[in-house]
Amino acid sequence: MAVSQLSPTFNKNGLSGGRKSKNAFMGFLIGLGTMLVVAPLILIFGFLLLKGFGALNLDFFLKTPAPEGEAGGGWANAISGSLLILAMAAVLGVLVGVAGGIFLAEFPRHRLMPVIRMLSDVLSGIPAIVMGLVVYALVVRPMGHFSAFAGSVALGLLMVPIVVRTTEEVLKLVPLSVREAGLALGLPQWKVILSIVLPAASGGIITGLMLALSRVAGEAAPLLFTAFGSNLVNLNPLQPTSALPLQIFIGATSAYDENQRLAQAGALLLITLIFVTSLLARFASRQK
């Protein structure tokens, strides 16, 4: 019998007929799984585009909410409030989160390292509404009133474990030889970390910060107990302030169609901002 009759038939990709079928079937399963993951995002974004895009006009960005049930008005109070709260939360997230990440990455043999790691892991598992209640008891009640500052503390604490973990992992990617070179020049360890290691890992740290901001930007539960909300544009961090998640919650639970339409427009704006922030985080990570 000829040797060619005993060998399997191969296609142009180098696969036999049976292997080709299995490969096609597994490719189909992978594609199906990918579609199942992406489909909810596409459906949500499509629904919000259909329902809320018509309400995104100049008034939406420049005016405050109209009286309940009346047409018109906008969400300038919620947009400015979200930017204020997130800016202050980012400061807390960076200061505490980066410091914690540096400690875990640069001092792995310190006796407090297991305690700090455990606290970081526990903090990452605390529900957002519980964080809001804690900040209400520790900040709002002593101050005697709600405020944007209290809301930023709640969101900042939610950001901390994300920034800690990202900073730790990014700093571990910096070669040990970089640290040794700085120490060999006679620099103290703290200066090596601040002047050499952190700049080398800055791209990854910025990426972690952006992802943490995306994570907390849509949280409404902690703001219900801290920022509380306001129909006026308020840039005073010590006064009650609205935010996009709060305004979406109020509008979505309203009995008036106009308020629900604005809530859908606000949700579209919020998810777009989160999407853009995630893209910027990926872009920043690829630049380093």
C-alpha positions in Angstrom: 0.0 0.0 0.0 1.3 3.4 -0.9 2.5 5.7 1.9 0.3 8.5 0.7 -2.8 6.4 1.3 -1.9 5.9 5.0 -1.3 9.5 5.8 -4.2 11.8 6.7 -5.4 14.5 4.3 -4.2 18.0 5.3 -5.8 21.2 4.2 -3.8 24.4 3.4 -3.6 25.3 7.1 -1.8 22.1 7.9 -4.8 20.6 9.8 -6.5 17.2 9.1 -10.2 17.1 8.4 -11.1 16.0 12.0 -8.8 18.6 13.6 -10.1 21.2 11.3 -13.7 20.5 12.5 -12.7 20.6 16.1 -10.7 23.8 15.6 -13.8 25.4 14.0 -16.1 24.3 16.8 -13.8 25.6 19.5 -13.4 28.9 17.6 -17.2 29.1 17.5 -17.5 28.5 21.3 -14.8 31.2 21.9 -16.7 33.7 19.7 -20.0 32.8 21.4 -18.5 33.4 24.8 -17.1 36.7 23.7 -20.5 37.8 22.4 -22.1 36.8 25.6 -19.7 39.0 27.5 -20.0 42.0 25.2 -23.7 41.7 24.5 -24.9 43.3 27.9 -22.7 46.3 27.3 -23.9 46.7 23.8 -27.6 46.4 24.9 -27.2 48.9 27.7 -25.4 51.4 25.6 -27.9 51.0 22.8 -30.8 51.4 25.1 -29.4 54.5 26.6 -28.6 56.0 23.2 -32.2 55.3 22.1 -33.9 56.7 25.2 -31.5 59.4 26.4 -29.6 60.8 23.5 -32.5 63.2 22.6 -32.2 64.9 26.0 -28.5 65.7 25.7 -28.6 69.3 24.6 -27.0 72.6 25.8 -29.6 73.1 28.5 -28.7 69.7 30.0 -25.1 70.8 30.6 -25.8 74.5 31.6 -29.1 74.6 33.5 -30.2 73.2 36.9 -33.2 70.9 37.3 -36.7 72.3 36.6 -39.4 71.9 39.2 -40.8 68.4 39.6 -42.8 67.3 36.6 -42.1 70.4 34.4 -40.3 70.1 31.1 -36.8 71.6 30.5 -34.0 72.2 32.9 -30.7 70.4 33.0 -28.1 68.7 35.2 -25.4 71.3 35.6 -25.6 70.7 39.4 -24.9 67.0 39.1 -22.1 67.3 36.5 -20.2 69.9 38.5 -20.8 68.0 41.7 -19.5 64.8 40.3 -16.3 66.5 39.0 -15.8 68.1 42.4 -16.3 64.9 44.4 -14.2 62.8 42.1 -11.4 65.3 42.1 -11.2 65.3 45.9 -11.6 61.5 46.0 -8.7 61.2 43.6 -6.5 63.1 46.0 -7.3 60.8 48.9 -7.0 57.7 46.7 -3.6 58.7 45.4 -2.1 59.8 48.7 -3.2 56.7 50.7 -3.3 54.2 47.9 0.2 55.0 46.4 1.7 55.1 49.9 0.2 51.7 50.7 1.4 50.2 47.4 4.9 51.5 48.0 5.0 50.0 51.5 3.8 46.6 50.3 6.2 46.5 47.3 9.3 48.0 48.8 9.2 46.7 52.4 8.0 43.1 52.0 9.8 42.0 55.2 8.4 44.7 57.5 6.5 43.3 60.4 3.4 45.4 59.6 3.2 44.1 56.0 0.8 41.3 56.7 -1.5 43.6 58.6 -1.5 46.3 55.9 -2.2 43.6 53.2 -5.1 42.2 55.2 -6.6 45.6 55.8 -6.3 46.4 52.1 -8.0 43.1 51.1 -10.8 43.6 53.6 -11.3 47.2 52.5 -11.7 46.0 48.9 -14.6 43.7 49.9 -16.6 46.3 51.9 -19.9 47.1 50.1 -20.2 50.7 48.9 -23.4 51.3 51.0 -21.5 50.2 54.2 -18.7 52.6 53.4 -21.3 55.3 53.1 -22.7 54.5 56.5 -19.3 54.5 58.1 -18.4 57.9 56.6 -21.8 59.2 57.7 -21.0 58.2 61.3 -17.4 59.4 61.2 -17.7 62.6 59.1 -21.2 63.7 58.5 -22.5 63.5 62.1 -19.5 65.3 63.7 -19.8 68.0 61.0 -23.6 68.3 61.6 -24.5 68.3 57.9 -24.0 66.6 54.5 -21.2 67.7 52.2 -19.3 67.0 49.1 -16.2 66.5 51.3 -17.9 63.6 53.0 -18.9 62.1 49.7 -15.3 62.3 48.5 -14.0 60.6 51.6 -16.4 57.7 50.9 -15.4 57.4 47.3 -11.8 57.9 48.1 -11.8 55.0 50.6 -13.4 52.8 47.9 -10.6 53.8 45.5 -7.7 53.0 48.0 -7.5 49.2 47.7 -7.6 49.4 43.9 -4.8 51.9 43.8 -2.8 50.0 46.4 -3.0 46.7 44.5 -2.2 48.4 41.1 0.8 50.4 42.6 2.2 47.3 44.3 2.1 45.2 41.1 3.5 48.0 38.9 6.4 48.7 41.4 7.3 45.0 41.4 7.8 45.2 37.6 10.6 47.7 38.0 13.9 45.8 37.9 15.8 45.3 41.1 19.0 46.5 39.3 17.4 50.0 39.1 17.1 50.2 42.8 20.6 48.8 43.3 22.0 51.4 41.0 20.5 54.2 43.0 21.7 52.7 46.3 25.2 52.3 44.8 25.3 56.0 44.1 24.8 56.6 47.9 21.2 57.7 47.7 19.0 56.8 50.7 16.2 54.3 50.0 13.4 56.8 50.3 15.0 59.0 47.6 15.6 56.0 45.3 11.9 55.2 45.6 10.7 58.7 45.0 13.2 59.8 42.4 13.8 56.6 40.4 11.3 53.8 41.1 8.1 55.9 41.1 8.8 57.8 37.9 9.6 54.4 36.2 6.2 53.1 37.3 4.2 56.3 36.8 2.3 55.0 33.7 1.0 52.0 35.5 0.1 54.0 38.6 -1.9 56.5 36.5 -3.7 53.6 34.8 -4.7 52.3 38.2 -5.9 55.7 39.3 -8.1 56.0 36.1 -9.5 52.5 36.6 -10.3 53.3 40.3 -12.1 56.5 39.2 -14.1 54.6 36.7 -15.0 52.1 39.5 -16.4 54.7 41.9 -17.8 57.2 39.4 -21.1 55.4 39.2 -21.6 54.7 43.0 -24.8 56.3 44.3 -25.2 54.4 47.6 -22.4 56.0 49.6 -23.4 59.5 48.3 -26.9 59.1 49.6 -25.5 59.1 53.2 -22.8 61.8 52.6 -23.2 64.3 49.8 -27.1 63.9 49.9 -27.7 66.1 46.8 -28.7 69.6 45.9 -30.6 71.2 43.0 -28.2 74.1 42.9 -24.7 74.3 41.4 -22.5 74.2 44.5 -18.7 74.2 44.4 -18.3 74.5 48.2 -16.9 71.2 49.4 -18.5 71.7 52.8 -22.1 71.9 51.5 -24.5 69.3 50.2 -23.8 68.6 46.5 -25.5 66.6 43.8 -23.7 64.1 41.6 -24.6 62.1 38.5 -25.4 58.8 40.2 -27.6 60.6 42.8 -29.5 62.5 40.1 -29.9 59.3 38.1 -31.4 57.6 41.1 -33.8 60.5 41.8 -34.9 60.8 38.2 -35.2 57.0 37.5 -37.5 56.6 40.6 -39.6 59.6 39.7 -43.2 59.3 38.5 -42.7 61.9 35.7 -41.6 60.9 32.2 -39.5 64.0 31.8 -37.4 63.2 34.9 -37.0 59.6 33.7 -35.9 60.9 30.3 -33.2 63.1 31.9 -32.1 60.2 34.1 -31.6 58.1 30.9 -29.6 61.0 29.4 -27.5 61.2 32.6 -26.9 57.5 32.6 -25.7 57.8 29.0 -23.3 60.6 29.9 -22.0 58.6 32.9 -21.3 55.4 31.0 -19.7 57.4 28.2 -17.3 59.1 30.7 -16.5 55.7 32.3 -15.8 54.3 28.8 -13.6 57.2 27.8 -11.7 56.9 31.1 -11.1 53.2 30.6 -9.8 53.9 27.1 -7.4 56.5 28.5 -6.2 54.1 31.1 -5.4 51.5 28.4 -3.7 54.2 26.3 -1.6 55.3 29.3 -0.6 51.7 30.0 0.6 51.1 26.5 2.7 54.2 26.5 5.1 52.9 29.1 
